[in-house]
Amino acid sequence: MHRSLVLTASLLVLSLLRLAPAASAAACHPDDESGLLGFKSGITADPSGMLASWKKGSDCCQWFGITCLTGPRVTALSLVGRPGNLTTSLSGKISPSLSKLKFLDSIYLQDLNNLTGPFPDFIFTLPNFLIIYIENNKLSGPIPARIGNLTQLIAFSVEGNRFSGPIPSSLGNLGQLSQLKLGGNRLSGAIPATLSRLSNLTLLSLDRNQLSGPIPDIFPGLTSLISLSFSHNKLTGKIPNSLSILAPKLRFLELGHNSLSGAIPGFLGKFQALDTLDLSWNNYTGPVPKSFANLTKIFNLDLSHNRLTDPFPAMNVKGIESLDLSHNLFNLGSIPKWVISSPIIYSLKLAKCGLKIKLDDFRPVQTYFYDYIDLSENEITGSPVQLVNRTDYLVGFYASGNKLRFDLGSLRFSKRLRYLDLSRNMIYGKVPKAVSGLSKLNVSSNQLCGALPPNKFPAASFAGNKCLCGSPLAPCKA
C-alpha cells in the first residue's frame, strides 16, 4: 500500500474512538432507527449480509457499522467493503432518510462498489459533519458547491466514484480540512486557486481525473502539506516555483501522467524529506538536476517516459526501494552503485537507458525483495541466470531487445514468477515445462529449438526461433 496511509493515523484514531462499542445501555433514538431502516430499504442487494443485524425494534446502537457516542444518538455510520471484492458490496442508493440522524457527524461508505445516485443531499441538513468518506462507489453528477458550507469538516473524500464537472471553488471555505481526496473521478476544468486557503491540509489528492491547465500557485497557503498527488490528468506548463515552500515537510509528490514540460526544477533537490517523487509520462527535457544528490531519504523515484538527458547525478541514497528511469535519452552505461548497494530495493526499471553491461557482473547486495526487473532495450550481454535464480519473489523479468546468450533451461522459475519477456536476444536450448505457470511469456526472435511443452500462449510468444515446434506452432515432424 501507498506509504501516505501513515498520514491517516490521526484520523484512524478518531475513527476507532467513534466506532467503539456504544457505552450507553439505552436503546437508540426512534428517529435514528427510522432513518437507518430507510437507508436499508434503499439497498437492493447485500450479498454479505452487512445489514442483517439492522432489525426494527432492536437497539440500533448495536447494529453493525453504527456508533453512538452521545447517549442513544447515532454519531457515526461506517460500512466498509473489501477493495475489489463484490461479495462485500452494497447495491442501491443512499436514502435521504439519513437526515433524521441529527447527531451524525461521520460517514464512511467505502469500497461498497455499487452505490449509485448523486452526491447525497441529506448531508447538507447536518452542518456539524466532521468526516465524509464516500469512496469507491458509483456516485455521479457534480460535487455540489454547497459542500463549502460544511465548515467543520476535517476530512472529505469521494475518490473512486464517477463525479464530473469542475472542482467547486467553495472547497476553499473548509478551513479545518486536513484531507481532501477527489481522485479517480471524471472531474474536469482547472484546479481552483481557492484551495490555497486550506492551511491545515496535509493530504491533497486530485489524481485520475481530467483536470487541465497549469498547476495553480496555491502552495504558499499549504505549508502543512505532506502528500500531493495530481497524477493522471491533463495538466500543462511548469511546476510553480512556490512549490519549494513545501520542502521541509512534503513526503509524497506525484505529478506523473500529465503534459508538464520544461526542465525539472532544481529546487526539488531541497525536498530532503521526500519519500516518493513521480514525474513520469510528461514532457520533461534536459538533465536531471545535480541537486537530486540531496534526496537522501527518497525511496521511490519515477522519471520514466520523458526526454531527459545525461548526465544523471550521483545520488546519495541509502536505500532506494523502487526506481524507474526507463524510456528517456539516458546513456547510463552501467547500473548506478547506489542501486546495486540498496538493501531494500524491490523494483528496478531501466529500459532503454543505454546500459552496456555483462549481466553476469550485476551482483546487487540483495535480491530477496525484488519483484520487478526491467532491463529491456539496452546492450546487455551475458546471462541473467545468476540474478534470476537468486530471487524468490520475482513476479516480472523483462530483458527484451538485448544481446543475452544462455540456455533457457538453466533459468529457475520461482513460484511467484508471472511475467517473462526475453524476446529479441540470442537465447538457445529448449523451452522448459515450467513456463506453464506464467501468465505472460515472450521468447520470440531467439535461437530456441525443440518441442514446446503444453502451454496457453499465442504463437507470437514463440515466433522467429530456430526450430521450435508444437502447439501453438506447427506440429513437430515425426
C-alpha positions as CSV (number, residue, x, y, z in Angstrom):
1,M,0.0,0.0,0.0
2,H,1.0,3.6,-0.5
3,R,3.1,5.0,2.3
4,S,0.8,8.0,2.6
5,L,-1.5,5.8,4.6
6,V,0.5,6.8,7.6
7,L,-1.0,10.3,7.1
8,T,-4.4,8.9,8.1
9,A,-3.1,7.8,11.5
10,S,-4.6,10.6,13.5
11,L,-7.9,10.2,11.7
12,L,-7.9,6.5,12.2
13,V,-7.5,7.0,15.9
14,L,-10.5,9.3,15.8
15,S,-12.4,6.8,13.7
16,L,-11.6,4.0,16.2
17,L,-13.0,6.1,19.0
18,R,-16.1,6.7,17.1
19,L,-16.5,3.1,16.1
20,A,-16.0,1.8,19.7
21,P,-19.0,-0.1,21.1
22,A,-21.7,2.1,22.5
23,A,-21.2,2.8,26.2
24,S,-24.9,3.6,26.7
25,A,-27.3,0.8,27.6
26,A,-30.3,2.9,26.4
27,A,-32.0,1.9,23.1
28,C,-31.3,4.2,20.2
29,H,-33.5,7.1,19.4
30,P,-36.6,6.2,17.3
31,D,-35.7,8.9,14.7
32,D,-32.3,7.3,14.2
33,E,-33.8,3.8,13.9
34,S,-36.3,5.1,11.3
35,G,-33.5,6.9,9.4
36,L,-31.3,3.8,9.3
37,L,-34.1,1.5,8.3
38,G,-34.9,3.9,5.5
39,F,-31.3,3.6,4.3
40,K,-31.6,-0.2,4.4
41,S,-34.8,0.0,2.3
42,G,-32.8,1.8,-0.4
43,I,-30.3,-1.1,-0.6
44,T,-31.3,-3.6,-3.3
45,A,-28.5,-6.1,-2.8
46,D,-26.4,-7.0,0.2
47,P,-24.7,-10.3,-0.7
48,S,-22.6,-10.5,2.5
49,G,-25.5,-9.7,4.9
50,M,-23.8,-6.5,6.1
51,L,-27.1,-5.1,7.2
52,A,-28.5,-8.3,8.6
53,S,-28.4,-7.0,12.2
54,W,-30.5,-3.9,11.2
55,K,-33.9,-5.1,12.5
56,K,-36.8,-3.0,13.7
57,G,-37.3,-3.0,17.4
58,S,-33.7,-3.8,18.3
59,D,-31.2,-1.3,19.6
60,C,-29.7,0.4,16.5
61,C,-26.7,1.5,18.5
62,Q,-25.7,-2.2,18.5
63,W,-26.2,-2.7,14.7
64,F,-23.2,-3.4,12.5
65,G,-21.4,-0.3,11.5
66,I,-23.2,2.0,13.9
67,T,-21.6,4.1,16.7
68,C,-23.5,6.0,19.4
69,L,-21.2,8.4,21.4
70,T,-23.9,10.8,22.5
71,G,-26.3,8.7,24.7
72,P,-28.8,6.9,22.4
73,R,-28.0,9.1,19.3
74,V,-26.1,7.7,16.3
75,T,-22.9,9.7,15.7
76,A,-21.1,7.6,13.0
77,L,-22.2,5.3,10.2
78,S,-19.4,3.0,8.9
79,L,-20.0,0.4,6.2
80,V,-16.7,-0.7,4.6
81,G,-16.3,-3.4,2.0
82,R,-13.1,-5.1,0.8
83,P,-11.4,-3.5,-2.2
84,G,-12.3,-5.4,-5.4
85,N,-14.5,-7.9,-3.5
86,L,-18.0,-7.8,-4.9
87,T,-19.3,-10.1,-2.2
88,T,-18.9,-7.2,0.3
89,S,-20.7,-4.7,-1.9
90,L,-23.9,-2.9,-1.4
91,S,-26.2,-2.0,-4.4
92,G,-28.8,0.8,-4.3
93,K,-29.0,4.4,-3.4
94,I,-28.2,6.4,-0.3
95,S,-31.6,7.3,1.2
96,P,-32.3,10.8,2.2
97,S,-33.8,9.3,5.4
98,L,-30.4,9.6,7.0
99,S,-31.2,13.2,7.5
100,K,-33.1,12.0,10.6
101,L,-29.8,11.2,12.3
102,K,-29.4,14.7,13.8
103,F,-26.2,13.8,15.7
104,L,-24.4,12.1,12.8
105,D,-21.0,13.7,12.2
106,S,-19.1,10.9,10.5
107,I,-20.0,8.7,7.5
108,Y,-17.8,6.0,5.9
109,L,-19.3,4.3,2.9
110,Q,-16.1,2.8,1.4
111,D,-15.5,0.1,-1.2
112,L,-19.1,-0.8,-1.5
113,N,-18.8,-0.7,-5.3
114,N,-22.4,-0.4,-6.4
115,L,-23.9,2.6,-4.6
116,T,-25.3,4.9,-7.2
117,G,-27.1,8.3,-7.5
118,P,-25.9,11.9,-6.9
119,F,-24.0,13.3,-4.0
120,P,-26.3,12.7,-1.0
121,D,-28.2,15.9,-0.3
122,F,-29.1,14.9,3.3
123,I,-25.5,15.7,4.3
124,F,-26.3,19.5,3.9
125,T,-29.0,19.2,6.5
126,L,-26.4,18.1,9.1
127,P,-23.9,21.0,9.2
128,N,-21.8,19.5,12.0
129,F,-20.2,16.8,9.8
130,L,-16.6,16.2,10.6
131,I,-15.7,13.3,8.3
132,I,-17.1,12.2,5.0
133,Y,-15.6,9.2,3.3
134,I,-17.8,8.0,0.4
135,E,-15.1,6.1,-1.6
136,N,-15.1,3.6,-4.5
137,N,-18.7,3.5,-5.3
138,K,-20.6,4.7,-8.5
139,L,-22.0,8.0,-7.4
140,S,-22.2,10.5,-10.2
141,G,-23.1,14.1,-11.2
142,P,-21.4,17.2,-9.9
143,I,-19.9,17.8,-6.5
144,P,-22.4,20.4,-5.1
145,A,-21.0,23.9,-4.4
146,R,-22.8,23.7,-1.1
147,I,-20.0,21.5,0.2
148,G,-18.3,24.7,1.1
149,N,-21.0,25.2,3.8
150,L,-19.8,22.3,5.9
151,T,-17.1,24.3,7.6
152,Q,-16.5,21.8,10.4
153,L,-15.2,19.1,8.0
154,I,-11.7,17.8,8.8
155,A,-11.7,15.1,6.1
156,F,-13.5,14.9,2.8
157,S,-13.1,12.0,0.3
158,V,-15.2,11.0,-2.6
159,E,-12.4,9.3,-4.5
160,G,-13.2,6.4,-6.8
161,N,-16.6,7.5,-8.0
162,R,-18.0,9.0,-11.2
163,F,-18.4,12.6,-10.2
164,S,-18.0,15.0,-13.1
165,G,-17.8,18.8,-13.7
166,P,-15.5,21.2,-12.0
167,I,-14.0,21.1,-8.6
168,P,-16.1,23.5,-6.5
169,S,-14.2,26.6,-5.6
170,S,-16.2,26.7,-2.4
171,L,-14.0,23.9,-1.0
172,G,-11.7,26.8,-0.1
173,N,-14.1,27.6,2.7
174,L,-13.3,24.4,4.6
175,G,-10.5,25.9,6.7
176,Q,-10.4,22.9,9.1
177,L,-9.8,20.4,6.4
178,S,-6.9,18.0,6.8
179,Q,-7.5,15.6,4.0
180,L,-9.1,16.3,0.6
181,K,-9.3,13.3,-1.8
182,L,-11.1,13.7,-5.1
183,G,-9.1,11.2,-7.1
184,G,-10.5,8.6,-9.5
185,N,-13.5,10.6,-10.8
186,R,-14.3,12.4,-14.0
187,L,-13.7,15.9,-12.8
188,S,-12.6,18.5,-15.4
189,G,-11.5,22.1,-15.7
190,A,-8.9,23.9,-13.7
191,I,-7.7,23.3,-10.2
192,P,-9.3,26.1,-8.2
193,A,-7.0,28.7,-6.8
194,T,-9.2,28.9,-3.6
195,L,-7.6,25.6,-2.4
196,S,-4.7,27.9,-1.3
197,R,-6.8,28.8,1.8
198,L,-6.7,25.2,3.2
199,S,-3.9,25.9,5.6
200,N,-4.5,22.8,7.7
201,L,-4.4,20.4,4.7
202,T,-1.9,17.6,5.0
203,L,-3.1,15.4,2.1
204,L,-4.3,16.7,-1.3
205,S,-5.2,14.1,-3.9
206,L,-6.8,15.1,-7.2
207,D,-5.3,12.3,-9.3
208,R,-7.0,10.2,-12.1
209,N,-9.3,12.9,-13.3
210,Q,-9.5,15.1,-16.4
211,L,-8.2,18.3,-14.9
212,S,-6.5,20.7,-17.3
213,G,-4.5,23.9,-17.4
214,P,-1.4,24.8,-15.4
215,I,-0.8,23.9,-11.8
216,P,-2.0,27.0,-9.9
217,D,0.1,28.9,-7.5
218,I,-1.6,27.6,-4.4
219,F,1.3,26.4,-2.3
220,P,2.2,29.4,-0.1
221,G,-1.0,28.7,1.8
222,L,-0.5,24.9,2.1
223,T,2.6,24.7,4.3
224,S,1.2,21.7,6.3
225,L,1.1,19.5,3.2
226,I,2.7,16.1,3.4
227,S,1.2,14.4,0.4
228,L,0.3,15.9,-3.0
229,S,-1.0,13.9,-6.0
230,F,-2.1,15.5,-9.3
231,S,-1.1,12.5,-11.4
232,H,-3.1,11.1,-14.4
233,N,-4.7,14.3,-15.5
234,K,-4.1,16.7,-18.4
235,L,-2.1,19.4,-16.6
236,T,0.3,21.5,-18.7
237,G,3.1,24.0,-18.1
238,K,5.7,24.0,-15.4
239,I,5.8,23.3,-11.6
240,P,5.3,26.7,-9.8
241,N,8.3,28.0,-8.0
242,S,6.2,28.4,-4.9
243,L,6.1,24.6,-4.5
244,S,9.6,25.0,-3.0
245,I,7.8,26.3,0.2
246,L,6.7,22.8,0.9
247,A,10.3,21.4,1.0
248,P,10.5,20.9,4.8
249,K,7.5,18.6,5.1
250,L,6.4,17.2,1.8
251,R,7.0,13.4,1.6
252,F,4.9,12.4,-1.5
253,L,4.9,14.3,-4.8
254,E,3.1,12.6,-7.6
255,L,2.7,14.5,-10.9
256,G,3.1,11.6,-13.4
257,H,0.9,11.1,-16.5
258,N,0.3,14.7,-17.4
259,S,1.8,17.1,-20.1
260,L,4.1,19.1,-17.9
261,S,7.1,20.4,-19.7
262,G,10.5,22.2,-19.5
263,A,13.3,21.3,-17.2
264,I,12.8,19.5,-13.9
265,P,13.2,22.4,-11.4
266,G,16.4,22.3,-9.3
267,F,14.6,23.3,-6.2
268,L,13.2,19.8,-5.9
269,G,16.6,18.9,-4.5
270,K,15.7,20.8,-1.4
271,F,12.9,18.3,-0.5
272,Q,15.0,16.3,1.8
273,A,12.0,14.6,3.5
274,L,10.8,13.3,0.1
275,D,9.9,9.6,0.1
276,T,8.2,9.4,-3.3
277,L,8.7,11.5,-6.4
278,D,6.8,10.6,-9.6
279,L,7.3,12.9,-12.7
280,S,6.8,10.0,-15.2
281,W,5.0,10.3,-18.6
282,N,5.4,14.0,-19.0
283,N,7.4,16.1,-21.5
284,Y,10.4,17.0,-19.3
285,T,13.7,17.7,-21.1
286,G,17.3,18.3,-20.2
287,P,19.4,16.7,-17.5
288,V,18.2,15.7,-14.0
289,P,19.3,18.5,-11.6
290,K,22.5,17.9,-9.7
291,S,20.6,18.9,-6.6
292,F,18.9,15.5,-6.6
293,A,22.0,14.3,-4.8
294,N,20.5,15.8,-1.7
295,L,17.4,13.5,-1.8
296,T,19.0,11.1,0.6
297,K,15.7,9.8,2.0
298,I,13.9,9.1,-1.2
299,F,12.5,5.5,-1.6
300,N,10.5,5.7,-4.8
301,L,11.8,7.7,-7.8
302,D,10.0,7.5,-11.2
303,L,11.2,9.7,-14.0
304,S,10.3,7.3,-16.9
305,H,8.8,8.3,-20.2
306,N,10.2,11.8,-20.6
307,R,13.1,13.2,-22.8
308,L,15.7,13.5,-20.1
309,T,19.4,13.5,-21.0
310,D,22.8,12.8,-19.5
311,P,24.5,13.3,-17.1
312,F,22.5,11.6,-14.4
313,P,23.6,12.9,-11.0
314,A,25.3,10.7,-8.4
315,M,22.7,10.0,-5.8
316,N,23.4,9.7,-2.1
317,V,20.5,7.4,-1.3
318,K,21.0,4.9,1.5
319,G,18.2,2.6,0.3
320,I,16.1,3.0,-2.8
321,E,13.0,0.8,-3.0
322,S,11.7,1.5,-6.4
323,L,13.5,3.2,-9.4
324,D,12.2,3.7,-12.9
325,L,14.3,5.8,-15.4
326,S,13.0,3.9,-18.4
327,H,12.4,5.5,-21.9
328,N,14.4,8.7,-21.7
329,L,17.5,9.7,-23.6
330,F,20.0,8.4,-21.0
331,N,23.2,6.6,-21.7
332,L,23.9,5.3,-18.3
333,G,26.5,2.7,-19.4
334,S,26.2,0.8,-16.1
335,I,23.8,0.4,-13.3
336,P,24.5,3.0,-10.6
337,K,26.3,1.9,-7.5
338,W,23.6,3.4,-5.2
339,V,21.2,1.0,-6.9
340,I,23.4,-2.1,-6.5
341,S,24.0,-1.3,-2.8
342,S,20.4,-0.8,-1.8
343,P,19.4,-3.4,0.8
344,I,15.7,-2.9,0.3
345,I,15.1,-2.4,-3.5
346,Y,12.2,-4.4,-4.9
347,S,11.5,-2.7,-8.3
348,L,14.2,-1.8,-10.9
349,K,13.2,-0.5,-14.3
350,L,16.0,0.8,-16.6
351,A,14.5,0.0,-20.0
352,K,16.2,1.9,-22.9
353,C,18.7,3.6,-20.6
354,G,21.9,2.9,-22.6
355,L,23.2,0.1,-20.4
356,K,26.2,-1.7,-21.7
357,I,27.0,-4.4,-19.2
358,K,27.5,-8.1,-18.9
359,L,24.5,-9.2,-16.8
360,D,26.6,-11.8,-15.0
361,D,28.5,-8.9,-13.4
362,F,25.4,-7.3,-12.0
363,R,25.5,-8.5,-8.4
364,P,23.2,-6.5,-6.2
365,V,23.7,-6.6,-2.4
366,Q,20.3,-8.3,-2.1
367,T,17.9,-9.9,-4.5
368,Y,15.4,-11.1,-1.8
369,F,12.9,-8.3,-2.2
370,Y,13.0,-8.0,-6.0
371,D,9.6,-8.4,-7.6
372,Y,10.1,-6.5,-10.9
373,I,13.2,-6.0,-13.0
374,D,13.0,-4.4,-16.5
375,L,16.3,-4.1,-18.4
376,S,14.7,-4.1,-21.9
377,E,16.1,-2.3,-25.0
378,N,19.7,-2.0,-23.9
379,E,23.0,-3.5,-25.0
380,I,23.3,-6.1,-22.2
381,T,25.3,-9.3,-22.8
382,G,25.8,-12.5,-20.9
383,S,23.2,-14.4,-18.8
384,P,20.5,-13.5,-16.3
385,V,20.7,-16.9,-14.6
386,Q,22.8,-15.9,-11.6
387,L,20.5,-12.9,-11.0
388,V,17.1,-14.5,-11.5
389,N,18.0,-17.8,-9.8
390,R,18.8,-15.8,-6.6
391,T,15.3,-14.4,-6.4
392,D,12.3,-16.0,-4.6
393,Y,9.7,-13.3,-5.0
394,L,10.3,-12.1,-8.6
395,V,7.0,-11.5,-10.4
396,G,8.2,-10.0,-13.6
397,F,11.5,-10.1,-15.5
398,Y,11.8,-8.1,-18.7
399,A,15.0,-8.1,-20.8
400,S,13.9,-8.0,-24.4
401,G,16.0,-6.4,-27.1
402,N,19.4,-7.1,-25.7
403,K,22.3,-9.5,-26.5
404,L,21.7,-12.1,-23.9
405,R,23.1,-15.6,-24.7
406,F,22.3,-18.5,-22.4
407,D,20.5,-21.8,-22.2
408,L,16.8,-21.1,-21.2
409,G,16.7,-24.4,-19.4
410,S,19.1,-23.2,-16.8
411,L,16.7,-20.5,-15.7
412,R,14.9,-21.2,-12.4
413,F,11.2,-20.3,-12.4
414,S,10.1,-19.3,-8.9
415,K,6.5,-20.0,-7.9
416,R,5.8,-16.2,-8.0
417,L,7.1,-15.5,-11.4
418,R,4.3,-14.5,-13.7
419,Y,5.7,-12.3,-16.5
420,L,8.8,-13.1,-18.6
421,D,9.9,-11.3,-21.7
422,L,13.2,-12.4,-23.2
423,S,12.4,-11.7,-26.8
424,R,14.9,-10.5,-29.4
425,N,18.0,-12.0,-27.8
426,M,20.3,-14.9,-28.6
427,I,18.9,-17.5,-26.2
428,Y,19.2,-21.2,-27.0
429,G,18.1,-24.5,-25.7
430,K,14.6,-25.8,-25.2
431,V,11.5,-24.1,-23.6
432,P,11.1,-25.7,-20.2
433,K,7.8,-27.1,-18.8
434,A,7.9,-24.5,-16.1
435,V,6.7,-21.8,-18.4
436,S,3.2,-23.2,-17.9
437,G,3.0,-21.4,-14.6
438,L,3.4,-18.0,-16.2
439,S,0.6,-15.5,-17.1
440,K,2.6,-13.9,-19.9
441,L,5.6,-15.1,-21.9
442,N,7.5,-13.8,-24.8
443,V,10.7,-15.7,-26.0
444,S,10.2,-14.8,-29.7
445,S,13.2,-14.0,-32.0
446,N,15.8,-16.1,-30.3
447,Q,17.6,-19.4,-31.2
448,L,15.4,-21.8,-29.3
449,C,14.7,-25.3,-30.6
450,G,12.7,-28.4,-29.9
451,A,9.2,-29.4,-29.0
452,L,7.2,-26.9,-26.9
453,P,5.7,-28.1,-23.6
454,P,1.9,-27.8,-23.1
455,N,1.2,-24.1,-22.8
456,K,-1.6,-21.5,-23.1
457,F,0.4,-18.8,-25.0
458,P,-0.2,-17.5,-28.6
459,A,2.1,-18.3,-31.5
460,A,3.6,-14.8,-31.3
461,S,5.2,-15.7,-28.0
462,F,7.5,-18.2,-29.8
463,A,7.7,-16.8,-33.3
464,G,11.1,-16.3,-35.0
465,N,13.1,-19.0,-33.3
466,K,15.4,-21.6,-34.8
467,C,13.4,-24.7,-34.8
468,L,10.6,-24.7,-32.2
469,C,7.6,-26.9,-32.9
470,G,4.3,-28.0,-31.3
471,S,1.2,-26.1,-30.3
472,P,0.6,-23.2,-30.9
473,L,3.3,-23.5,-33.7
474,A,3.3,-26.1,-36.4
475,P,3.4,-29.8,-35.3
476,C,6.7,-31.4,-34.7
477,K,7.8,-33.8,-37.5
478,A,7.8,-37.5,-36.6
